[in-house]
Amino acid sequence: MGHVDIEQLEINHTYTAKQLAALWGYKSHHALVKGVFHPKGSDILILFVTKQRQPGLTQFKNELRGNMIKIEGADKHGTDQLLQKNLDAPVNRIYLFYREKHTLPFTFLGKVHLIQSWIHTDTASEFEFFIENFESIEDDTSLLDYIIHYDENTSVSLDVMCQSAKKLTHHLKCERDIGNREQVIEQLGTNCSICGFNFAETYGLDIARDFIDIHYIGGDIPESQIDPARDFIPICANCHRMLHKNRSGNVTWKDLKKRVAYYQKQPDFEQLSLKFD
């Protein structure tokens, strides 16, 4: 019998079902990816969510929006009550693996909280979860907007959301600090650290002098300890968007740099599972 150890996983990293089975000591990976996986004898529920399933299989309406994900339950409603009992008073720790397409590995998005449900009998039930991991947002304002419109009747704790917002705010504050930006440009220049793009060389110095984003890579450290040359990279808007995307194709900035270098030379841009070691 396998043993699921969530602590072995890294948030925003990708894993195949076979990798997870081997990591947790299961002989087969098939039991892990049937939508909702409940390891025997544990208080853990694991959601394996695929937006676009294989042709011929039932296509569920799974929608990822910022720090929210809405999923459809199993056709036969076998997992409805397993999920539903976590709505008012959570009894399970729920974790999410997500991928856009069945050919991709899953991205581990961490802990989630059930905040709404719609139980049906003639159609698939629906469940909406809040994702703790602030880096899963697609839009900088998604999480903050959700907190502004926070409904006290939802089951997820406002403290949980505020903790995620605190991390997000720290990240964004570091990136948008004028002093940090000036020092990064002074020490590291204005070429994108990932693709090499330079705005001034393309659009002219008169409108694009010192035009570049900066991306914070320093982690959760006090602002007083931040080193611009160590904790930031200059980055163009396109590459910055890819780093903040954090979906099934999520990569680190170093891996994204390798990916860009590869695709600049190779025509097979439709390759979906390149690994850069």
MARPAFI-620325 format. One line per 2 residues: number of its first residue (from 1); their letters; for each residue x, y, z of N, C-alpha, C. Coordinates in steps of 0.05 Angstrom, whole numbers, padded with zeros to 5 digits, always signed. Layout:
NUM = a = X,Y,Z,X,Y,Z,X,Y,Z ~ ...
***
This chain:
1 = mg = +00017,-00024,+00000,+00000,+00000,+00000,+00018,+00025,+00000 ~ +00011,+00044,-00016,+00026,+00069,-00018,+00022,+00087,+00005
3 = hv = +00039,+00107,+00007,+00037,+00127,+00028,+00041,+00155,+00015 ~ +00020,+00171,+00016,+00021,+00198,+00003,+00034,+00218,+00022
5 = di = +00056,+00228,+00014,+00071,+00249,+00030,+00071,+00275,+00014 ~ +00054,+00293,+00020,+00052,+00318,+00006,+00077,+00335,+00009
7 = eq = +00091,+00331,+00032,+00115,+00347,+00037,+00137,+00342,+00017 ~ +00135,+00319,+00002,+00155,+00313,-00018,+00153,+00330,-00043
9 = le = +00130,+00344,-00046,+00124,+00358,-00070,+00131,+00387,-00069 ~ +00136,+00399,-00091,+00141,+00428,-00093,+00119,+00442,-00108
11 = in = +00108,+00463,-00096,+00086,+00478,-00109,+00096,+00490,-00135 ~ +00078,+00488,-00156,+00083,+00498,-00183,+00102,+00481,-00199
13 = ht = +00110,+00458,-00189,+00126,+00440,-00204,+00108,+00419,-00217 ~ +00117,+00408,-00239,+00101,+00389,-00254,+00109,+00360,-00248
15 = yt = +00089,+00342,-00248,+00093,+00314,-00243,+00075,+00297,-00261 ~ +00085,+00275,-00271,+00068,+00257,-00285,+00055,+00238,-00265
17 = ak = +00033,+00225,-00272,+00020,+00206,-00255,+00039,+00183,-00247 ~ +00055,+00175,-00266,+00074,+00153,-00261,+00095,+00162,-00241
19 = ql = +00104,+00187,-00242,+00124,+00197,-00223,+00112,+00197,-00195 ~ +00087,+00206,-00193,+00074,+00207,-00166,+00070,+00179,-00155
21 = aa = +00062,+00160,-00172,+00059,+00132,-00163,+00085,+00121,-00152 ~ +00107,+00126,-00166,+00133,+00116,-00157,+00141,+00131,-00132
23 = lw = +00136,+00156,-00130,+00144,+00172,-00107,+00129,+00163,-00082 ~ +00104,+00155,-00085,+00087,+00148,-00062,+00085,+00118,-00058
25 = gy = +00098,+00102,-00074,+00099,+00073,-00070,+00075,+00058,-00080 ~ +00062,+00068,-00101,+00039,+00053,-00113,+00049,+00038,-00137
27 = ks = +00038,+00014,-00141,+00046,-00003,-00164,+00036,+00008,-00190 ~ +00013,+00020,-00190,+00001,+00031,-00214,-00007,+00060,-00209
29 = hh = -00006,+00076,-00231,-00013,+00104,-00229,-00043,+00109,-00235 ~ -00057,+00089,-00244,-00084,+00093,-00253,-00103,+00101,-00231
31 = al = -00099,+00091,-00207,-00117,+00097,-00185,-00114,+00126,-00176 ~ -00091,+00138,-00183,-00086,+00165,-00173,-00101,+00187,-00189
33 = vk = -00108,+00181,-00213,-00117,+00203,-00231,-00147,+00200,-00239 ~ -00163,+00191,-00221,-00192,+00187,-00227,-00208,+00211,-00217
35 = gv = -00197,+00234,-00218,-00212,+00258,-00210,-00207,+00266,-00181 ~ -00218,+00250,-00163,-00215,+00254,-00134,-00202,+00229,-00122
37 = fh = -00178,+00232,-00111,-00164,+00210,-00100,-00163,+00213,-00069 ~ -00172,+00192,-00055,-00173,+00192,-00026,-00155,+00170,-00016
39 = pk = -00130,+00176,-00009,-00112,+00155,+00002,-00124,+00141,+00026 ~ -00124,+00115,+00026,-00137,+00100,+00047,-00124,+00106,+00075
41 = gs = -00142,+00111,+00094,-00133,+00117,+00121,-00122,+00144,+00126 ~ -00125,+00163,+00107,-00114,+00190,+00110,-00137,+00210,+00110
43 = di = -00130,+00235,+00118,-00149,+00257,+00117,-00144,+00275,+00093 ~ -00132,+00263,+00072,-00125,+00278,+00048,-00143,+00271,+00025
45 = li = -00151,+00292,+00010,-00164,+00289,-00016,-00147,+00302,-00036 ~ -00142,+00289,-00059,-00126,+00300,-00080,-00143,+00302,-00106
47 = lf = -00144,+00326,-00117,-00159,+00331,-00141,-00139,+00330,-00165 ~ -00145,+00313,-00184,-00130,+00312,-00209,-00149,+00323,-00231
49 = vt = -00143,+00348,-00239,-00162,+00362,-00257,-00148,+00366,-00284 ~ -00162,+00356,-00305,-00153,+00360,-00333,-00174,+00376,-00348
51 = kq = -00166,+00398,-00359,-00185,+00415,-00374,-00194,+00401,-00400 ~ -00175,+00391,-00416,-00182,+00378,-00441,-00174,+00349,-00440
53 = rq = -00194,+00331,-00437,-00188,+00303,-00434,-00184,+00290,-00462 ~ -00177,+00265,-00462,-00173,+00250,-00487,-00198,+00249,-00503
55 = pg = -00196,+00250,-00530,-00219,+00247,-00547,-00234,+00221,-00541 ~ -00261,+00223,-00540,-00277,+00199,-00534,-00285,+00197,-00505
57 = lt = -00271,+00211,-00487,-00278,+00211,-00459,-00296,+00235,-00453 ~ -00311,+00233,-00431,-00329,+00254,-00423,-00312,+00279,-00417
59 = qf = -00320,+00301,-00429,-00306,+00327,-00425,-00319,+00343,-00403 ~ -00306,+00346,-00380,-00317,+00360,-00358,-00313,+00390,-00361
61 = kn = -00331,+00406,-00350,-00328,+00435,-00351,-00312,+00444,-00327 ~ -00285,+00443,-00331,-00267,+00452,-00310,-00255,+00479,-00317
63 = el = -00258,+00499,-00300,-00250,+00526,-00306,-00232,+00537,-00284 ~ -00208,+00544,-00292,-00188,+00557,-00274,-00188,+00587,-00279
65 = rg = -00194,+00602,-00258,-00195,+00631,-00260,-00180,+00643,-00236 ~ -00156,+00654,-00242,-00141,+00666,-00220,-00136,+00645,-00198
67 = nm = -00144,+00652,-00173,-00140,+00634,-00151,-00165,+00617,-00146 ~ -00183,+00616,-00165,-00207,+00600,-00163,-00208,+00578,-00184
69 = ik = -00218,+00555,-00177,-00222,+00534,-00197,-00250,+00522,-00192 ~ -00265,+00519,-00214,-00292,+00507,-00213,-00291,+00482,-00229
71 = ie = -00299,+00459,-00216,-00297,+00433,-00230,-00324,+00419,-00229 ~ -00328,+00401,-00247,-00351,+00383,-00247,-00344,+00357,-00233
73 = ga = -00363,+00346,-00218,-00359,+00321,-00204,-00362,+00297,-00223 ~ -00359,+00273,-00212,-00361,+00249,-00228,-00390,+00245,-00238
75 = dk = -00392,+00233,-00262,-00419,+00229,-00274,-00438,+00214,-00255 ~ -00427,+00194,-00241,-00444,+00178,-00224,-00446,+00188,-00195
77 = hg = -00436,+00212,-00191,-00439,+00226,-00165,-00425,+00212,-00142 ~ -00406,+00194,-00148,-00394,+00178,-00127,-00377,+00195,-00108
79 = td = -00367,+00218,-00117,-00349,+00234,-00100,-00363,+00259,-00089 ~ -00389,+00262,-00096,-00403,+00287,-00087,-00402,+00291,-00057
81 = ql = -00410,+00270,-00042,-00411,+00273,-00013,-00384,+00275,-00001 ~ -00364,+00262,-00013,-00337,+00263,-00003,-00327,+00292,-00004
83 = lq = -00333,+00306,-00025,-00326,+00334,-00026,-00344,+00352,-00010 ~ -00370,+00347,-00011,-00390,+00364,+00001,-00386,+00367,+00031
85 = kn = -00378,+00346,+00044,-00375,+00347,+00073,-00353,+00367,+00082 ~ -00337,+00376,+00063,-00316,+00396,+00070,-00325,+00425,+00066
87 = ld = -00350,+00429,+00060,-00359,+00456,+00054,-00361,+00473,+00079 ~ -00376,+00464,+00098,-00381,+00481,+00122,-00359,+00478,+00143
89 = ap = -00350,+00454,+00147,-00329,+00449,+00167,-00309,+00429,+00155 ~ -00288,+00439,+00143,-00269,+00422,+00129,-00259,+00399,+00147
91 = vn = -00261,+00374,+00136,-00251,+00351,+00151,-00228,+00338,+00136 ~ -00222,+00347,+00112,-00200,+00337,+00096,-00182,+00360,+00088
93 = ri = -00156,+00353,+00084,-00138,+00371,+00071,-00140,+00365,+00041 ~ -00146,+00385,+00025,-00150,+00381,-00003,-00128,+00394,-00019
95 = yl = -00117,+00379,-00038,-00094,+00389,-00054,-00101,+00386,-00084 ~ -00090,+00403,-00100,-00097,+00405,-00128,-00074,+00400,-00147
97 = fy = -00078,+00382,-00166,-00061,+00379,-00189,-00077,+00387,-00214 ~ -00065,+00403,-00231,-00080,+00414,-00254,-00063,+00412,-00279
99 = re = -00077,+00407,-00302,-00064,+00408,-00328,-00084,+00417,-00349 ~ -00075,+00431,-00369,-00092,+00442,-00390,-00101,+00419,-00409
101 = kh = -00084,+00400,-00414,-00089,+00379,-00434,-00079,+00352,-00424 ~ -00091,+00331,-00434,-00085,+00304,-00424,-00057,+00296,-00431
103 = tl = -00044,+00308,-00451,-00017,+00301,-00458,+00005,+00314,-00441 ~ -00004,+00332,-00423,+00015,+00346,-00406,+00018,+00333,-00379
105 = pf = +00040,+00338,-00365,+00042,+00330,-00337,+00024,+00348,-00320 ~ +00019,+00340,-00295,+00003,+00357,-00277,+00021,+00377,-00263
107 = tf = +00010,+00401,-00258,+00024,+00421,-00242,+00012,+00420,-00214 ~ +00029,+00417,-00194,+00019,+00416,-00166,+00014,+00445,-00157
109 = lg = -00011,+00452,-00152,-00018,+00479,-00144,-00023,+00481,-00114 ~ -00018,+00460,-00098,-00019,+00462,-00069,-00047,+00459,-00058
111 = kv = -00051,+00470,-00034,-00075,+00466,-00019,-00098,+00484,-00029 ~ -00122,+00472,-00029,-00146,+00487,-00038,-00168,+00484,-00017
113 = hl = -00188,+00502,-00018,-00210,+00502,+00001,-00236,+00503,-00014 ~ -00255,+00485,-00008,-00281,+00485,-00021,-00297,+00508,-00010
115 = iq = -00307,+00526,-00027,-00322,+00549,-00018,-00351,+00549,-00028 ~ -00357,+00535,-00050,-00384,+00533,-00060,-00389,+00507,-00073
117 = sw = -00414,+00498,-00073,-00420,+00473,-00087,-00449,+00475,-00098 ~ -00454,+00460,-00120,-00480,+00458,-00132,-00485,+00429,-00137
119 = ih = -00501,+00416,-00119,-00506,+00387,-00121,-00530,+00382,-00139 ~ -00526,+00367,-00160,-00547,+00360,-00179,-00551,+00329,-00179
121 = td = -00574,+00321,-00189,-00579,+00292,-00191,-00580,+00283,-00220 ~ -00589,+00301,-00238,-00592,+00293,-00266,-00568,+00301,-00283
123 = ta = -00551,+00318,-00272,-00526,+00326,-00286,-00504,+00326,-00266 ~ -00479,+00330,-00276,-00456,+00329,-00258,-00458,+00353,-00238
125 = se = -00450,+00347,-00213,-00449,+00369,-00193,-00425,+00386,-00198 ~ -00426,+00410,-00186,-00404,+00429,-00190,-00393,+00438,-00163
127 = fe = -00366,+00443,-00163,-00353,+00451,-00139,-00333,+00473,-00145 ~ -00331,+00493,-00128,-00313,+00515,-00132,-00293,+00516,-00108
129 = ff = -00268,+00519,-00114,-00247,+00519,-00094,-00230,+00544,-00096 ~ -00220,+00552,-00073,-00200,+00574,-00071,-00173,+00562,-00068
131 = ie = -00153,+00571,-00084,-00126,+00561,-00084,-00108,+00578,-00066 ~ -00097,+00567,-00046,-00080,+00583,-00028,-00056,+00595,-00041
133 = nf = -00044,+00580,-00059,-00019,+00588,-00072,-00022,+00613,-00088 ~ -00010,+00635,-00079,-00014,+00661,-00093,-00002,+00661,-00120
135 = es = +00018,+00645,-00126,+00031,+00646,-00152,+00014,+00633,-00173 ~ -00009,+00620,-00165,-00026,+00608,-00186,-00043,+00629,-00200
137 = ie = -00043,+00654,-00191,-00061,+00674,-00203,-00052,+00679,-00231 ~ -00071,+00686,-00248,-00065,+00693,-00276,-00064,+00723,-00279
139 = dd = -00077,+00737,-00261,-00079,+00766,-00262,-00071,+00776,-00235 ~ -00053,+00796,-00234,-00043,+00806,-00208,-00065,+00814,-00189
141 = ts = -00088,+00824,-00200,-00109,+00834,-00183,-00130,+00813,-00176 ~ -00128,+00789,-00186,-00149,+00769,-00182,-00154,+00763,-00152
143 = ll = -00133,+00758,-00138,-00135,+00751,-00110,-00144,+00775,-00093 ~ -00132,+00797,-00098,-00139,+00821,-00083,-00168,+00829,-00088
145 = dy = -00177,+00826,-00112,-00205,+00832,-00119,-00224,+00813,-00105 ~ -00216,+00788,-00103,-00233,+00768,-00089,-00236,+00775,-00059
147 = ii = -00214,+00785,-00047,-00215,+00792,-00019,-00233,+00816,-00015 ~ -00230,+00836,-00033,-00247,+00860,-00031,-00277,+00853,-00031
149 = hy = -00284,+00833,-00047,-00312,+00824,-00049,-00317,+00799,-00032 ~ -00301,+00796,-00011,-00303,+00772,+00006,-00331,+00769,+00018
151 = de = -00341,+00745,+00017,-00368,+00739,+00028,-00363,+00723,+00054 ~ -00372,+00733,+00076,-00367,+00720,+00102,-00381,+00693,+00104
153 = nt = -00399,+00687,+00086,-00412,+00661,+00087,-00396,+00639,+00073 ~ -00374,+00647,+00059,-00358,+00626,+00047,-00342,+00612,+00068
155 = sv = -00335,+00586,+00062,-00323,+00570,+00083,-00293,+00575,+00086 ~ -00280,+00586,+00065,-00251,+00591,+00066,-00246,+00614,+00085
157 = sl = -00226,+00612,+00101,-00219,+00632,+00121,-00208,+00657,+00107 ~ -00217,+00680,+00116,-00206,+00705,+00105,-00176,+00707,+00112
159 = dv = -00168,+00696,+00135,-00140,+00696,+00142,-00123,+00681,+00121 ~ -00134,+00659,+00111,-00120,+00643,+00090,-00116,+00660,+00065
161 = mc = -00137,+00674,+00057,-00135,+00691,+00033,-00116,+00714,+00037 ~ -00118,+00726,+00061,-00100,+00749,+00067,-00071,+00741,+00068
163 = qs = -00065,+00716,+00077,-00038,+00707,+00078,-00027,+00704,+00049 ~ -00044,+00694,+00031,-00036,+00692,+00003,-00033,+00720,-00008
165 = ak = -00051,+00738,-00001,-00049,+00765,-00011,-00025,+00779,-00001 ~ -00017,+00773,+00024,+00007,+00785,+00036,+00032,+00777,+00020
167 = kl = +00034,+00752,+00012,+00057,+00743,-00004,+00056,+00756,-00031 ~ +00032,+00757,-00043,+00030,+00770,-00069,+00037,+00799,-00068
169 = th = +00028,+00813,-00047,+00033,+00841,-00044,+00063,+00846,-00042 ~ +00077,+00829,-00026,+00106,+00832,-00023,+00120,+00829,-00050
171 = hl = +00112,+00809,-00065,+00124,+00803,-00091,+00120,+00827,-00110 ~ +00095,+00837,-00111,+00089,+00859,-00130,+00102,+00885,-00121
173 = kc = +00103,+00889,-00094,+00116,+00914,-00084,+00145,+00915,-00091 ~ +00158,+00891,-00089,+00187,+00890,-00096,+00191,+00896,-00125
175 = er = +00174,+00885,-00142,+00177,+00889,-00171,+00170,+00918,-00180 ~ +00152,+00931,-00165,+00143,+00957,-00174,+00156,+00980,-00159
177 = di = +00175,+00974,-00142,+00190,+00994,-00127,+00209,+01008,-00147 ~ +00206,+01035,-00149,+00222,+01050,-00168,+00252,+01048,-00162
179 = gn = +00259,+01049,-00136,+00287,+01047,-00128,+00299,+01020,-00136 ~ +00284,+00998,-00131,+00293,+00971,-00139,+00298,+00971,-00169
181 = re = +00278,+00981,-00184,+00280,+00980,-00213,+00305,+00995,-00223 ~ +00310,+01019,-00212,+00333,+01035,-00221,+00359,+01020,-00215
183 = qv = +00361,+01007,-00192,+00385,+00993,-00185,+00389,+00968,-00202 ~ +00367,+00954,-00208,+00370,+00931,-00225,+00380,+00939,-00253
185 = ie = +00368,+00960,-00264,+00376,+00969,-00290,+00405,+00978,-00290 ~ +00413,+00993,-00269,+00441,+01002,-00267,+00461,+00980,-00266
187 = ql = +00454,+00959,-00251,+00473,+00937,-00246,+00470,+00914,-00267 ~ +00446,+00910,-00278,+00442,+00887,-00296,+00435,+00895,-00324
189 = gt = +00429,+00920,-00329,+00423,+00929,-00356,+00393,+00926,-00364 ~ +00387,+00929,-00389,+00360,+00929,-00399,+00354,+00907,-00419
191 = nc = +00372,+00888,-00422,+00367,+00865,-00439,+00351,+00845,-00423 ~ +00331,+00833,-00436,+00316,+00812,-00422,+00334,+00789,-00415
193 = si = +00334,+00780,-00390,+00351,+00758,-00381,+00343,+00731,-00393 ~ +00320,+00730,-00405,+00310,+00704,-00415,+00313,+00702,-00445
195 = cg = +00303,+00722,-00460,+00304,+00721,-00489,+00323,+00740,-00502 ~ +00334,+00759,-00486,+00354,+00778,-00496,+00342,+00803,-00509
197 = fn = +00315,+00805,-00510,+00303,+00827,-00524,+00310,+00854,-00510 ~ +00314,+00874,-00527,+00320,+00901,-00517,+00301,+00921,-00530
199 = fa = +00285,+00934,-00514,+00265,+00952,-00524,+00276,+00975,-00540 ~ +00298,+00987,-00530,+00310,+01011,-00543,+00321,+01003,-00570
201 = et = +00332,+00980,-00573,+00344,+00972,-00599,+00322,+00967,-00619 ~ +00298,+00961,-00610,+00275,+00955,-00628,+00258,+00980,-00634
203 = yg = +00254,+00997,-00613,+00236,+01019,-00616,+00249,+01047,-00616 ~ +00275,+01047,-00609,+00290,+01072,-00608,+00293,+01083,-00580
205 = ld = +00315,+01097,-00575,+00321,+01107,-00549,+00301,+01129,-00541 ~ +00290,+01143,-00560,+00273,+01166,-00553,+00248,+01158,-00538
207 = ia = +00238,+01134,-00544,+00214,+01125,-00530,+00218,+01100,-00512 ~ +00241,+01087,-00515,+00245,+01062,-00501,+00271,+01061,-00484
209 = rd = +00282,+01083,-00478,+00306,+01083,-00461,+00299,+01072,-00433 ~ +00315,+01053,-00424,+00311,+01041,-00398,+00284,+01028,-00394
211 = fi = +00271,+01020,-00416,+00245,+01007,-00415,+00248,+00977,-00412 ~ +00242,+00967,-00388,+00244,+00938,-00383,+00229,+00932,-00357
213 = di = +00217,+00908,-00355,+00206,+00899,-00329,+00228,+00888,-00312 ~ +00222,+00885,-00286,+00240,+00870,-00269,+00224,+00848,-00255
215 = hy = +00236,+00825,-00252,+00222,+00802,-00240,+00236,+00794,-00214 ~ +00220,+00792,-00193,+00231,+00787,-00166,+00235,+00756,-00163
217 = ig = +00259,+00748,-00155,+00265,+00720,-00152,+00276,+00715,-00124 ~ +00274,+00734,-00106,+00287,+00732,-00080,+00272,+00717,-00058
219 = gd = +00247,+00711,-00063,+00232,+00696,-00043,+00222,+00713,-00020 ~ +00214,+00700,+00002,+00201,+00714,+00024,+00223,+00724,+00044
221 = ip = +00236,+00746,+00037,+00256,+00758,+00054,+00249,+00787,+00060 ~ +00258,+00798,+00082,+00251,+00826,+00089,+00262,+00845,+00067
223 = es = +00247,+00866,+00063,+00255,+00885,+00042,+00283,+00897,+00048 ~ +00290,+00900,+00073,+00316,+00911,+00080,+00340,+00893,+00072
225 = qi = +00334,+00867,+00067,+00355,+00849,+00060,+00356,+00843,+00030 ~ +00340,+00857,+00014,+00339,+00852,-00015,+00363,+00863,-00028
227 = dp = +00375,+00847,-00046,+00398,+00855,-00062,+00389,+00856,-00091 ~ +00387,+00880,-00103,+00377,+00882,-00130,+00391,+00865,-00150
229 = ar = +00417,+00862,-00148,+00433,+00846,-00167,+00428,+00816,-00163 ~ +00421,+00808,-00139,+00417,+00780,-00133,+00388,+00771,-00135
231 = df = +00370,+00789,-00127,+00342,+00781,-00123,+00323,+00789,-00146 ~ +00334,+00800,-00167,+00317,+00808,-00190,+00331,+00800,-00216
233 = ip = +00315,+00799,-00237,+00326,+00797,-00264,+00311,+00817,-00281 ~ +00324,+00831,-00300,+00310,+00847,-00320,+00296,+00828,-00339
235 = ic = +00272,+00835,-00348,+00256,+00816,-00364,+00236,+00831,-00381 ~ +00232,+00822,-00406,+00213,+00835,-00423,+00185,+00827,-00415
237 = an = +00165,+00842,-00425,+00137,+00837,-00417,+00127,+00809,-00425 ~ +00136,+00799,-00448,+00127,+00773,-00457,+00137,+00751,-00438
239 = ch = +00163,+00751,-00433,+00174,+00731,-00415,+00163,+00734,-00387 ~ +00159,+00758,-00378,+00148,+00763,-00351,+00120,+00750,-00349
241 = rm = +00104,+00753,-00370,+00078,+00741,-00371,+00079,+00711,-00369 ~ +00098,+00699,-00382,+00101,+00670,-00381,+00108,+00660,-00353
243 = lh = +00126,+00675,-00339,+00133,+00668,-00312,+00110,+00670,-00293 ~ +00093,+00690,-00297,+00070,+00693,-00279,+00046,+00676,-00287
245 = kn = +00049,+00662,-00310,+00026,+00646,-00319,+00021,+00623,-00300 ~ +00042,+00608,-00293,+00041,+00586,-00274,+00017,+00567,-00279
247 = rs = +00018,+00554,-00302,-00002,+00534,-00308,+00012,+00508,-00314 ~ +00000,+00491,-00330,+00011,+00465,-00335,+00039,+00466,-00348
249 = gn = +00045,+00488,-00361,+00071,+00491,-00374,+00090,+00507,-00357 ~ +00084,+00509,-00331,+00100,+00526,-00313,+00130,+00518,-00313
251 = vt = +00147,+00539,-00314,+00176,+00534,-00313,+00189,+00556,-00296 ~ +00213,+00551,-00287,+00228,+00571,-00273,+00240,+00590,-00294
253 = wk = +00251,+00613,-00285,+00262,+00632,-00305,+00286,+00620,-00319 ~ +00301,+00603,-00305,+00324,+00591,-00318,+00315,+00570,-00339
255 = dl = +00294,+00555,-00333,+00284,+00535,-00352,+00271,+00550,-00376 ~ +00257,+00572,-00370,+00245,+00587,-00392,+00266,+00598,-00411
257 = kk = +00289,+00606,-00400,+00311,+00615,-00416,+00321,+00593,-00435 ~ +00324,+00569,-00424,+00332,+00546,-00440,+00311,+00540,-00462
259 = rv = +00286,+00542,-00454,+00264,+00537,-00473,+00264,+00557,-00496 ~ +00268,+00582,-00490,+00270,+00603,-00511,+00293,+00597,-00530
261 = ay = +00316,+00591,-00518,+00340,+00585,-00535,+00335,+00561,-00553 ~ +00321,+00541,-00543,+00315,+00518,-00559,+00296,+00525,-00582
263 = yq = +00274,+00539,-00576,+00254,+00544,-00597,+00263,+00565,-00617 ~ +00283,+00581,-00609,+00294,+00601,-00629,+00309,+00586,-00651
265 = kq = +00318,+00562,-00645,+00334,+00547,-00664,+00318,+00524,-00678 ~ +00297,+00514,-00664,+00283,+00491,-00673,+00255,+00498,-00683
267 = pd = +00244,+00485,-00703,+00218,+00491,-00714,+00195,+00476,-00699 ~ +00201,+00457,-00682,+00180,+00440,-00670,+00168,+00453,-00646
269 = fe = +00156,+00477,-00649,+00145,+00492,-00627,+00120,+00479,-00615 ~ +00109,+00459,-00629,+00085,+00445,-00618,+00092,+00423,-00598
271 = ql = +00118,+00418,-00595,+00127,+00399,-00575,+00116,+00407,-00548 ~ +00103,+00388,-00533,+00088,+00395,-00509,+00101,+00387,-00483
273 = sl = +00122,+00371,-00485,+00133,+00361,-00460,+00163,+00361,-00459 ~ +00175,+00382,-00469,+00204,+00384,-00469,+00214,+00386,-00440
275 = kf = +00236,+00373,-00434,+00248,+00374,-00408,+00276,+00386,-00411 ~ +00282,+00405,-00395,+00308,+00419,-00396,+00323,+00414,-00370
277 = d = +00342,+00395,-00370,+00356,+00388,-00346,+00382,+00404,-00344
***
